[in-house]
Amino acid sequence: MLKICHICPSFNNVIYSQLVEREIENGDEIRVFYYRAKGTELLNGEKKYVDGTTPYRNIDRISFYYKENKILRVYLNIYKKNQFNIIHAHTLFSAGFIAYKVKKRWEIPYIVAVRATDINDFFKKRFYLRKLGINILLNSEAIIFLSEAHKEKAFDIYIPDKYQSVIAKKTYVIPNGIDRFWIDNKSIKQKKLENSKRIRLIYYGDINSNKNVAKSIEACKILIREGYEIEFNIIGKILEKKYIKLLTKEEFIIYKEFMEKENLIEHLRRSDVFIMPSKSETFGLSYVEAMSQGVPIIYSEGQGFDKQFEEGKVGYKVIPKNEYDIVAKIKMILNNYEEVSKNCLANINRFTWDNISKQYQEIYHNILK
């Protein structure tokens, strides 16, 4: 039986509990070390396998090492030396630091995930932490990237040549999985366009600058000028005030507030293309949710979903800052719509947590051999 400690500062996101609960179903003994800043609600922290704590203040973020050592002391107080035979750190710098220090003290092997924030924030902007990041990678038993694009970016820019071979040998690309709801309710057959000049676009999720909704709207305007009839459904919580005016300004936009997946799925089924040209994206589960309904997708070049599939198979990558590129890729989807929709449905099972959990189980067991 595996005894696994998941170190996860973002356990409020349900993607982590999906993996953990598959491992529990598999018979593994699991604890989740879940930490956030004082005054922050520990969503999901009520689960019986979770050890939730708020050991630091937001101001402590000014000093990475001061904050992380506060968290480490709590970890060492909660757990015992021989309690686990493997640690799964879900971020490179924060969770990875804890796993790295625990390995040095208690000799527990660990695997570590490298997420978009690790690359786009820590590696890129906090150059004084780059050596630490490399040490965490070198001392790990396995390294997980959520996408080939993120892996290539890390190796091309941040991992020194002298370490590339040893790090590459223990590196895996494993995507996130989606909620069983989307698998259980996936569309039976591919979609068809009723009219190639009448297009229903959809985006759902947080509405902010990172999700780049403004560029999607600009692309819609170009399509309208070219003679297309566009309906753009935007669903989600507005996080930046400037979008309140933007979403009510154009007649082709239909805005709806955040809704649960049971209602959201009907809007997806009525849509032709899902569009989310995010500036930064660790993975983007909503792309896969759209695929489950046979809806082709527009995703960001160089971000988490890029290179999950060959270009054009389930949709197209776009340059997030270029509305003309977005327009061109939408047209390419329309030109081969039924085939792309069919491919979306045919490839959805690779994102089930059952399959992904099996990949992790294999990695754990290989390490412990």
PALODREN-509362 format. One record per residue (C-alpha): residue in three letters; x, y, z. Coordinates in steps of 0.05 Angstrom, whole numbers, padded with zeros to 5 digits, always signed. Each point is the difference from the previous one (the first is absolute). Layout:
N
ALAXYZ...
//
This chain:
369
MET+00000+00000+00000LEU+00025+00069-00018LYS+00004+00053+00054ILE-00003+00066-00036CYS+00003+00071+00025HIS-00026+00051-00049ILE+00028+00070+00013CYS-00050+00046-00032PRO-00009+00075+00014SER-00058+00004-00049PHE-00042-00058+00023ASN-00061+00046-00004ASN+00001-00018-00074VAL-00039-00064-00010ILE+00049-00029-00050TYR+00045-00021+00057SER-00055-00036+00040GLN-00019-00038-00064LEU+00070-00031-00002VAL+00004-00012+00075GLU-00067-00035+00003ARG+00019-00047-00057GLU+00062-00019+00040ILE-00042-00012+00062GLU-00046-00045-00042ASN+00063-00037-00022GLY+00014-00017+00073ASP+00056+00050+00012GLU+00009+00035+00067ILE-00004+00075-00014ARG+00011+00065+00038VAL-00004+00068-00032PHE+00041+00057+00029TYR-00041+00061-00019TYR+00023+00070+00019ARG-00022+00070-00014ALA+00009+00070+00029LYS-00032+00020+00066GLY-00071+00026-00011THR-00009-00042-00062GLU-00056-00052-00002LEU+00025-00071-00007LEU-00050-00024-00052ASN+00000-00077-00004GLY+00038+00000+00066GLU-00057-00036+00035LYS+00016-00066-00035LYS+00023-00053+00050TYR+00066-00013-00036VAL+00020+00074+00000ASP+00045+00036+00050GLY-00017+00073-00011THR+00040+00057+00029THR+00011+00075-00007PRO+00071+00008+00025TYR+00021+00065-00033ARG-00025+00070-00014ASN-00006+00031-00069ILE+00055+00050+00018ASP+00047-00059+00010ARG+00000-00011-00075ILE+00050+00057-00004SER+00053-00051+00022PHE-00008-00067-00034TYR+00046-00036+00049TYR-00032+00031+00062LYS-00069-00021-00023GLU+00021-00070-00022ASN+00038-00015+00064LYS-00063+00018+00040ILE-00038-00051-00041LEU+00055-00052+00007ARG-00001+00005+00076VAL-00074-00015+00000TYR+00010-00060-00046LEU+00054-00029+00045ASN-00046+00009+00061ILE-00059-00036-00033TYR+00035-00060-00030LYS+00051-00053+00021LYS+00063-00024-00034ASN-00026-00068-00022GLN-00072+00019-00013PHE+00007+00002-00077ASN+00039-00036-00053ILE-00009+00053-00053ILE-00018+00074-00005HIS-00037+00033-00058ALA+00014+00075-00003HIS-00050+00035-00044THR+00041+00063-00015LEU+00075+00006-00013PHE+00019+00059+00044SER-00048+00001+00059ALA-00021-00073+00010GLY+00066-00023-00031PHE+00040+00038+00051ILE-00035-00037+00056ALA+00010-00068-00033TYR+00073+00016-00014LYS+00014+00019+00073VAL-00039-00060+00027LYS+00040-00047-00045LYS+00065+00029+00027ARG-00024-00010+00071TRP-00040-00065-00004GLU+00024-00031-00066ILE-00070-00005-00029PRO+00000+00000-00077TYR-00044+00050-00036ILE-00029+00017-00068VAL-00014+00072-00019ALA-00047+00035-00049VAL+00022+00061-00040ARG-00059+00046-00012ALA-00010+00064-00041THR+00012+00044+00062ASP+00067-00035+00012ILE+00023+00018-00071ASN-00034+00067-00012ASP+00010+00029+00069PHE+00054-00034+00041PHE+00049-00020-00054LYS-00012+00061-00043LYS-00005+00056+00051ARG+00034-00026+00063PHE+00069-00013-00028TYR+00029-00007+00070LEU-00041-00064+00009ARG+00021-00034-00065LYS+00057-00039+00033LEU-00049-00025+00053GLY-00049-00022-00055ILE+00055-00039-00035ASN+00021-00033+00066ILE-00071-00022+00013LEU-00004-00031-00069LEU+00068-00035+00007ASN-00019-00030+00068SER-00068-00025-00022GLU-00014-00071-00023ALA-00048+00023-00054ILE-00023+00065-00032ILE-00069+00013-00028PHE-00018+00052-00053LEU-00073+00009-00018SER+00017+00014-00073GLU+00055-00009-00051ALA+00000+00075-00012HIS+00018+00015+00073LYS+00052-00054+00000GLU+00034+00029-00062LYS-00002+00071+00028ALA+00033-00022+00066PHE+00054-00040-00036ASP+00013+00054-00053ILE+00006+00059+00048TYR+00011-00020+00072ILE+00033-00068+00007PRO+00076+00005-00010ASP+00030-00044-00055LYS+00042-00039+00050TYR-00062-00025+00036GLN-00047-00011-00059SER+00016-00074-00011VAL-00009-00022+00072ILE-00064+00040+00009ALA-00029-00022-00067LYS+00008-00074+00019LYS-00049+00007+00058THR-00049+00048-00033TYR-00072-00018-00019VAL-00056+00039-00033ILE-00067-00016+00033PRO-00060+00046-00011ASN-00054+00016+00050GLY-00064-00040-00002ILE-00072+00023-00001ASP-00059-00012+00046ARG-00037-00066-00012PHE-00062+00042-00015TRP+00028+00019-00068ILE+00020-00071-00017ASP-00068-00028+00023ASN-00037+00053-00041LYS+00044+00005-00062SER-00033+00010-00066ILE-00018-00062-00039LYS+00017+00025-00070GLN+00039+00057-00032LYS-00032+00068-00012LYS-00019+00028-00067LEU-00004+00072-00022GLU-00069+00022-00021ASN+00028+00061-00036SER+00075+00013-00009LYS-00013+00075+00002ARG-00040-00002+00065ILE+00047-00017+00057ARG-00013-00007+00075LEU+00064+00010+00040ILE+00005-00013+00075TYR+00047+00015+00056TYR-00011-00016+00073GLY+00043+00010+00061ASP+00028+00060+00037ILE-00005+00064-00039ASN+00065+00038+00006SER+00059+00025-00040ASN+00037-00066+00002LYS-00058-00037-00034ASN+00006+00052-00055VAL-00075+00008-00013ALA+00012+00068-00031LYS+00041-00031-00057SER-00054-00052-00012ILE-00051+00057-00006GLU+00046+00036-00050ALA+00003-00064-00041CYS-00076-00003+00000LYS-00004+00071-00027ILE+00046-00018-00058LEU-00042-00061-00017ILE-00063+00043+00001ARG+00032+00050-00048GLU+00015-00058-00046GLY-00073-00020-00003TYR-00006-00052+00056GLU-00057-00001+00048ILE+00032-00007+00069GLU-00030-00017+00067PHE+00052+00000+00056ASN-00023-00030+00066ILE+00044+00021+00059ILE-00015-00035+00066GLY+00035+00012+00066LYS+00019+00047+00055ILE+00025+00069-00018LEU+00065+00012+00038GLU+00019+00067-00031LYS-00048+00059-00003LYS+00020+00020-00071TYR-00035-00062-00026ILE-00068+00021+00026LYS-00004+00055-00053LEU+00034-00042-00053LEU-00049-00058+00006THR-00062+00045-00006LYS+00027+00042-00057GLU-00008-00048-00058GLU-00066-00030-00024PHE+00032-00066-00020ILE+00022-00015+00072ILE-00045-00040+00045TYR+00026+00004+00071LYS-00021-00047+00056GLU+00026-00005+00071PHE+00036-00061+00027MET-00042-00063-00003GLU+00009-00072+00023LYS+00022-00052-00050GLU-00070-00031-00003ASN-00025+00064-00034LEU+00065+00018-00035ILE+00000-00064-00040GLU-00063+00021-00038HIS+00032+00065-00022LEU+00061-00039-00024ARG-00043-00048-00040ARG-00032+00059-00036SER+00068+00031-00018ASP+00044-00011-00060VAL+00070+00021+00024PHE+00030+00009+00070ILE+00050+00058+00002MET+00050+00015+00055PRO+00065+00034-00024SER+00028+00007+00071LYS+00066+00038+00010SER+00021-00052+00051GLU-00032-00068+00014THR+00026-00059+00041PHE-00045-00047-00039GLY-00072+00023-00012LEU-00050-00053+00019SER-00055+00038-00035TYR+00032-00018-00067VAL-00010-00074+00016GLU-00071+00012+00027ALA-00017+00032-00067MET+00031-00059-00036SER-00046-00047+00038GLN-00059+00033-00035GLY+00032-00004-00068VAL+00016+00075+00000PRO+00065+00018-00036ILE+00047+00046+00039ILE+00044+00062-00008TYR+00058-00003+00049SER+00064+00040+00014GLU+00067-00012-00033GLY+00054-00020+00049GLN-00047-00010+00059GLY-00025-00062+00036PHE-00045-00030-00053ASP+00046+00013-00059LYS+00030-00064-00029GLN-00049-00047+00036PHE-00021-00016-00072GLU+00027+00012-00069GLU-00022+00066-00028GLY-00070-00001-00028LYS-00021-00066+00030VAL-00047+00028+00054GLY+00009+00074-00015TYR+00056+00050-00010LYS+00051+00039+00040VAL+00000+00075-00006ILE+00046+00058+00017PRO-00039+00031+00058LYS+00017+00072-00018ASN-00020-00007-00073GLU-00075+00004-00015TYR+00013-00013-00075ASP+00033-00066+00017ILE-00061-00018+00043VAL-00045+00015-00060ALA+00043-00042-00047LYS-00002-00060+00046ILE-00075+00004+00010LYS-00008-00002-00075MET+00046-00061-00004ILE-00045-00036+00049LEU-00062+00018-00041ASN+00033-00028-00063ASN+00006-00070+00031TYR-00052+00005+00055GLU-00030-00069+00004GLU+00067-00035-00001VAL+00028+00044+00056SER-00063-00011+00041LYS+00006-00075-00009ASN+00073+00002+00022CYS-00019+00037+00063LEU-00046-00056+00022ALA+00048-00055-00021ASN+00056+00027+00044ILE-00036+00018+00064ASN+00016-00064+00038ARG+00073+00018+00007PHE-00022+00053+00050THR-00037-00045+00048TRP+00028-00002+00071ASP-00002-00076-00002ASN+00051-00001-00056ILE+00042+00056+00030SER+00000-00032+00069LYS+00028-00064-00031GLN+00057+00039-00030TYR+00018+00029+00068GLN-00006-00069+00032GLU+00051-00027-00049ILE+00048+00057+00016TYR-00008-00010+00075HIS+00014-00074-00004ASN+00060+00008-00046ILE+00031+00049+00049LEU-00011-00047+00060LYS+00032-00058-00037
//
